Amino acid sequence: MSGRGTGALAAFGPWAQKNRWVWAAIGVLLLWLVLSMVTSRFSLSSLSGIMLSASFLTIVGIGQMFVVTTGRGNIDLSVASVITLSAFVALLTIKGQDANLAIGIVAAILLGLIVGLLNSLLVVGLGIPAIIATLATGYVLATATLLSNKAIPGFAVSPALKDLATGRISGIPIMAIVAILGVAAASFVLRYTVFGQLLSAVGQNRAAARLAGIRNGPVIASAFIISSVLASLDGLLLGAYIGGAFLEMGQPYLLQSIAAVVLGGTLIFGGSATALGTLFASILLILIVTTMQIVGLPPGIQDIVQGIVVIFVLALAGRQALTRRAAEPAGGTTAKTDTGTAALTE
């Protein structure tokens, strides 16, 4: 039995390295078991509530994942402002009437497209580092949110949108189903489409991708556009869920979206992503926040704890990357794309 156990552990290591989402899944399972034993608040029936909260984080996390996959430390810091502004725009355009729902959805998509194109222009066109560019965009959107806040006539929410954001099918939150479908779609794109292959190639090594005939700019721009559109749609749904909008309502999703991506197993240095890991990590983060709320930690301490978790995972990821690079042969590794094979060394 000991020999079989040792063999199973030896086989699990390489498998887990290729399926990095498993660590977030194990974290969810362990924390759920601990909370179920120490408090009567946690049971299988409360899982739907956790999934509902995690679904909003998963949607914006998927967009953040695409940006991180492009490599070179790319992160979209404008998602929080996009979420908030989108919720305000929804109130202004839909006005609580289902007849205006299509207009509100189109407005949210347009908002995401505009912000994504602006971020792409700053990062790809002008060569500004993504962290600085998206942070600046976030400040501009914050000003627009203040103006929108003054123009809001009320906080009426479309009944149909409210049902989508809060409704359930056989006890399962509709938003959880939406998030799972989004994860499935993102996984399909990453694994089976040309765009997914190009995204991984650009994230692993831009110079090699360029030599292979890949246009890096459009690929990176597409990732920022996807991130902004998903954040905008998430803001539309989040506003319906809480029944309105308020300043800084998207702020918690800034740190959490990055944490969900990193904890889920997407490489912070780019080139490899896992949408399933983003889902499990989102659930894990909601569980962590819920645990801190049960303990009675103030919001500021909760942010500090989440920040420490992100720093720890980033440090671990950086150490693993350095170890992997040191173990690579001098000739580098190779990766195949639809346009050819390129050496993945700078």
N, C-alpha and C positions, 0 to 999 in steps of 0.2 A: 504493500500500500504506500509505503514511504517513497519507493521508487517511482510509482505512478504519480504521486503528488509532486515530486521533484520534476518529473517530465512535464506535467501539466503547467507548473509554474514557468519552466523554461520555454514552453510553447506560448504561454500567455504574454511574455515580454515582447517578442517581435510582433505579435498580433496587436497588442495594445499600442505599440509604437505607430502602427499603420492606422489604427482606429482610436485616435486620441480622445474621441468623445466619451469613451468608456469611463475615464476618470471622473468626469462631471456626473455621469450616471451613477457611479459608485458613491460619489459624494452625496447625491440626492437620496439614495437608498439608506446610507448610514445615518445621515442627519434626520431623515424621516423616522427611522427606527428609534433613535435616541429621543426625539421629541415625543413620539408616541408612548414611550415608556415613562417619561418624567412628567408628562402633563396629559390631562384628559381631553385637552382641546384638539388633539391630533388623532385622526382616524382616516380610514379610506374615504369617508363621506366628506371630509374637509379638503380632499385632494382637488376637487373641482374648483374650489375657491382659489387655491394656489395656482392652478392652471390658468384661471381667468386673469389673475394679476400678471402671471408670467407671459401670457400671450402678447400683451402690449409691448413688453420688453423684447420679446422674441422678434417681433416685426421690425422694430428699429435696429435690433441687433443684427439681423440678416443684412440690412443695408450697410451697417458699419463693417460687417465681415467682408463684403466685396471691396470696400476701400482698403482695409488692412491687407487684403490679399495682394494688392498691387505693389506692396513692398516699400522699402526705404522709410519705414516708420510712418507711413501715411495714415492719418486718423481724421475723421470728420467731426470737428468740434462745433459745427453749426446745427447738429441734429436737435439739440435741446430748444434752440430758438425757432427752428422750423416747426417743431411739434406745437409750441405755444402759439405761434402766429397762425398756424393752420386751424387750430381750434377757434381762434377769434374770427378768422375769415369764414369759417363754417357758420358761425352765428350770424354774421353779417349777410351772407348769401342765402342760406337756407331759411332763416327766420322762423324756425320751428314748424315749417310746412313741408309735408312729403312731396308736394308739387314742385318744390325748389330743390329737391335732393340731388337731382342730376346736375344742376348748376353748381351746387356745393362740391360735388365730387370732382367735376371738371376744374373748378377753382383750386381745389387741393392739388390736383395733378399738375396744373399749370404753375402753381407756387413751387412745387418740388422741381419741376423742369427748370424754372428760372434760376432757382438757388443752385441747382446742380450745374447748370451751364456757367453761372458766375464763378462757382468754386473751380470748375474745370478751366475757365479762362485764367484765373489767378495762378493755379497750380501748374497746368500744362502750358498755357500760352505765355505767361510771364515768368514762370519758373520760381514762384514764391513757395517756400515750404508749406506743406499742407496744413500743419498745425497753426501756423501764423495766418494763412489765407482764410481757413474756415473759421478761426476765432474772430477775425475781422468781419467776416460775413455775418457771424452771429451777433455782433454788436449792431450792425446795420439793421438786422431783423428785429432786434430788441427795440430799436427806435420805432420801427413800423408797428410793433405790437403795442407800444404806448399810444400811438395815434389811433389804432384800431380800438383800443380799450375805451377811448373817449367817445367813439362813434357807435358803440354797441347800444341798441335800444332796449335789449332785455336778454334773458337767458333761456328762451324757449328752445327746445331740442326737437328735431324731427322724430315723430313716434317710430317710424320705420327704422331710422338709424339707431334709435334707443334700443329697439328690440334686437338689432344686430349686435350691439355692444354689450347688452346685458342678458339677452335671452339664452335659453337652454333647450337642447334637444335630447330627450330621454335622460335628463340630468346633467348632460355634458354641455358646458358653455359653448355657444356658437363661436365666440372669439378663439377658444382653444382649437376648434376645428379649423378655423381660418389660419391660425398660426401654424398648425401641423401641415396644412396644405401648402403654405408658404415655404416651410422647411423642405417639403418634398420637391417643390418646384425648384428651389435654390439648389438642392442636391443634384437634381437632374441636370440643371444648367452647368454646374461645376464639373460634373463627371462625364456627361455624354454630349455636350455641345462644343462647337468650335470656339465659341466665346470663352467657355470655361477653360479650355486648353490654352488659349491665348492669355487669359488672365493669370494662370499659373506660371506660364513661361515668362511673362513680363515681371511678375513678382519675384521669381527666382533669380533672374539676371536680365536686366534691361539691355545691356550691351549685346549679350548673346541673342536675345530675342530680336534685336534690331538687325543683327547680322543674318538671322534666319528669315528676314523679310517681313517681320511683324512691325506694324506701326504702333508704337507704344502709346502715343498721345491719345488716339481715339479709345483705346482699351481702358486707359486710366480715367479718361473723361466719362466713359460709360459707367464706371464704378461709382463715381461721385454723383452722377445723375440718379442712379438706382438708389443710392443711399438717401438722397434728398426726397425723392418721390415716396419712398416707403415711410420716411419720417413724417412727411406731410399727411399721408393717408392715416398713419398711426395717430397723429394729432386730431384728425377728423373724428376717428373712432373713440379716442380717449376723452375728447370733449363731450361726446354723446354719453359715454359711460358715467362721467362725474356730473353730468347735467349742466354743463356750461364751460367757462374758461376763466382762468386767472393768470396773472403775471407769474412767470417762473414755473408754470405747471410742468414744463418739459425738463426742468433742470435736473431732477433725479436721474433721468435717462441718459444724461451725458456720461457720467462715470459708469453707470450700470451697463450701458451698451458696450463700452470698451471692455469692461470686466467680463461680460457674457461671451464676447468674442474670444478673449484670451483664455479664460477658464475653460471654454468649450474645446480648445485644442487647435484653433487657427493660429498659425505661426505669426508672431508679431513682426517678423522680418519679411513676411510675404511668401507667396509661392505655393501655399497649401492651406486649404480651408475646410471646415466641416460645419455644415448647417445644422446637422443633428446635434453636434456638440454645443452649438449656440442655444438650441432649445433646452437641453439638459442644464446648461450653465445658468440660463435665465431662471429656471425652476429653482436651482440651488441658491441663487442670489436672493430670490423672494423668500426662500426658507430661512436664509441667514438673517435677512431684515426682520422677518416675523419673529425669529428667536430673540433678536435684540429688543424688539418691542415688548415681548413677553417678560424679558428680564427687567425692562424699564429703563433702558439706556436712552439718553436724550438724542435728538436727531443729529446734533453735531458729532457726538461720539460714534453714532452709526456710520456717518460718512468717513470718519477716521478709520474705522475697522474695515470698511469696504476698500478704502485707499490702500491700507496695509496689505490686504489680500491681493489687490492688483499688483502692487510693487513686488510682493513675494513671487507671484507667478511670472512676472516679467523678468525678474532676476534669475529665476530658475530656467526660463526659456532662453535667456541670453547665455547662461552657462552651458546649456545643452548645445546651443548653436556653435559656440566656440569650440566645444569638444568635438562636434561633428566636423567642423572645418579643419581642425587639427588632424583628424583621422583620415581626411580625404587625400588621395594621391595627388602628386604635383600636377598631373594633367587635368584634374577636375573631373566632375561627373558630367553625364550627358543627359539631355532630355529631348524627347521627340515632340514636335508640334506638327500641325497639319501642313506646314510649309517646309519642313525639313528637320534636321537634327543639329542642335547647337551646343557647344561646350558651355557649361554653366560656371565659368570662372571669369572674374573681372580681368 
